[in-house]
Amino acid sequence: MTTILVTGGTGTLGRLVTERLRTDGHDVRVLSRHSQPYAVDLREGTGLAEAVAGVDTIVHCATSPRGGDEQAARHLIDAARAAGVRHLVYISIVGIDQVPLGYYRTKLAVEKLIEESGLGWTTLRTTQFHDLVRQVLETFAKLPVMLLPAGVTDQPIEVSEVAARLTELATRNPAGRVPDMGGPEVLTLSELARSYLRVTGRRRGVLNVPLAGTAYRRIRSGGLLTPDRAVGEVTFEQYLTERLRSRS
């Protein structure tokens, strides 16, 4: 039995990773800002040494678009080195080295910190989760007409499939940057929106609006896609249908 620490272990992905690891018989510690006994804010680092003591592997799922990820990673790496942690597994995003968004730059910086940490490490990049795409579409659907960025395509993936892959990687030896993981379909945002409207029974017009900027151009050119690694099995429409069924 291995002792594994999951940062962000109460989040969408971290919770599923924790459940899978425990089912497989591992001793799992959940680290988040409010989860006892390892309630730690990684950006501050207080209490982190106690949380990582005796840990073999860390699965780093904690992240915040509001900032602080680099500082959190430095604290985690320092504590992992001091505790003799054997393996640090990091979840990242496809295209962060292609699309110049602030959050992506931060994720890329964290990748580099981990690579240069001296620890054994594994990094997995995936495309956007179904949950995130749904949340974005819900926001667009608040208006009578869904105003969508024209020409944007996405390749959403089911979070439980990512959790299964991370669990597998966490129980193996450090592997460096492993092959990317993408969803089964590359779809335009309009196609995703129509699936969302069809499954939820909502009526909205859909209008594609051209935007400007480097990030937008990179996204339009497929910067967030990995079509050669379409290894996911659950489609966006299947995800929506199952979610609707589970809530009824």
N, C-alpha and C positions, 0 to 999 in steps of 0.2 A: 504493500500500500504506500502510495506516494503522497506527500503533503504538497498541495497546490494552492496558491493564492490567486484569486480572481479579482482584479481591480474592476470597479464598476459592476460588481457582481449582483446588483439589484436592478440593473438596467435591462433593456430589451434583449440584447445579445448575452450579456454577462449572466443573467438569470438562467438562460437555457444552457449555457456552458457549465454552470455550477451544477444544475440538475443532472446533466449527463455524466459529469465526472463523479458525482456522488453515487449515481446508479452503477457506475463501473467499479465502485469500491474504494475510491480515493478519499483521503482526508482533505476536505476543501475549506479554505478560509475565504470568507466574503469580505472584501474591503470596499467600503463606500463611505461617504461623509456621515451617514446616519445609521449604519448597520453595526450594532454591537456584536461581539466585543472589539471589533476592528473598525471603529468609526474614525476614519482618518481623511482629512482633506489633503490630498497629495500636493496641492500647491503650497501648503505650509509644511507638511512633512512630520508634524508632531505625532508621535506614537507609531511611526512607520517602522522603526527598528524592531519593536516588539511584534509587529504584525508579520514581518518577514523572517523572524528567527526560526530556524529549523525547517524553512521552506525549501523544497527542491526545485519547483518550477513556478513561474509567475505567468499568468495569462493577462495581458494588459488590455482591458476593454474600455477603461475609463477615458472619457473625452468630453470636451465642452467647446461648442462653437463660440462661446463667449470669451474664450482665451484662457491661458494658463497651462496649456498642454506641455509646452517645452519645460517650464519650471517643474511641473509635476513629474515629467519623465526624468529630469535630472535627480530629483529627490529619490525616485524609485530606483534608479540605477545605482546611486550611491549606497542606498540601503541594501540592495541586492548584492553588491560587491562585498560589503562588510559582513553580510550574513553567509556568504559562500553559496549563493543561489546558482544552480547549475544551468538553468535554461529560462530565457525570457521570450515569451511568445507575444507578438504584437499584431493587432488587426488594423489594417490600413485600407486605402481606397484606390481603386483603379483610376489612373489619369491624374494623380496629384502632381506628377512631374510634367504634365501637358497643359493643364488648365490653371491659369494664374489667379486663383481666388485665395484670399487671405487664410481661410481655414485649411485649404489644401497645402499652402506653403508651410503651415505649422505642422501638419501631419508629415510632410516630407522631412522637415527638420527633426522631428522625433524619430523617424526612421533612421536618419543619419546618426543621431545620438546613440541609438541602440546598436547600430552596426559598429560604432567606434568605442563601445562601452568596455570591451574586453570580456564580456559575458558570452556564453553560448546563446545564440538567438535564432529565432524564426520569425519571418514576417510574411503575412498573408494579405494580399490586396483583393478586395471584392468590389463588385459594382454596387449600386445603391440598393438598399433593402426595400422590399415591397411596402413596408410600413411607412417609410419616408415618402415614397412616391404617392401613396394614398393621402398622406397628410398635406402634401403640396397641392394635390388635386382638390382636396376638401377646401383649401383656402381659395383656390381659383373659383370654386363652385359657389362661393358666397355671393357672387354677383349674378345677375340674370344671364349674362353672357360670359363664358369662360375665355378670358384673354390669355392666350398661350404664346410663349416665345416660338416664333416660326422656325421650322427646320430642325428642331431639337429632337434627338433620339435618345432612348434610354434602354437599359438592359437589366431590369430589376431582378433581384434574387430573393429567395425565401430565407429569412433569418435562421430558421431551424436547421437548414442545410449548411449554413455558415458555422453554426454552433457545433454541428457534428464534425465538420472538418477541423475546427479549432481544437476540439476535444482530442481528435486523433493526433494532431500535431503536438499537443501538450504532453502526450504520453510517449512520444518518440524522442530521439536525439535531436539536438539543434540542427537545423537544415538550411539556415540562411534565408534568402528570398525564395519562396516556393512559388510554383505556377499560380497565376491569377485565377480567380473564380468568378464567373459571370452567370447571369440568369439565362434561361433557355431561349428567350426571344429578344430580338432588337426591334423596338417599336417606336414610332413617333409619339410625341407627347399628345398629339391629337388622338391617335389610336388608343393610347392609355386612358385619355379622358373619356372617350366614348365607351370603353369597357367599364369604367367607373360609373358613368351615368346609366348604362344598361343594367348593371348588376344592382345598383342602389335604387333604381326606379326613379331617378331624378330627371327633370327636364331642364336642359340648359342649351343655349346656343354655344357654338365653339368657333372662336375667331383667332386665327394665327396672326401674330403681330411681330414684324421684324424688329430686332434690337441692334445695338451697336456695341463695340468693344472687343478687345482681344479675347477675353474669357468666353464670350458668346460665340465668337468665330471658332475657337478651339473646340467648344462643345458641339457646335454644328458639324464640325469635321470629324467627329467621332472620338474626341479626346477622352470621354468617360466610358468607352466601350472596350470590350475584349471579345469580339465575335469568335475568335479561334479557341476561346476557353469558355464556351457556353455549356458548362457542366451542370448547372442547376436543372431541376426537373419540374418544379412547381411554377406554373405560369402566373402572371399577374391576375388574370381573370379567375383562375382557380383559387388563388389566395383570397380575392374579394368574396367569392361565393362561399368559401369555407368560413370566413370571418363573419359574414352575414348570418350564416346558418348557426354558428356557435353563439351568436348574440340573440337569437330569436327564441 
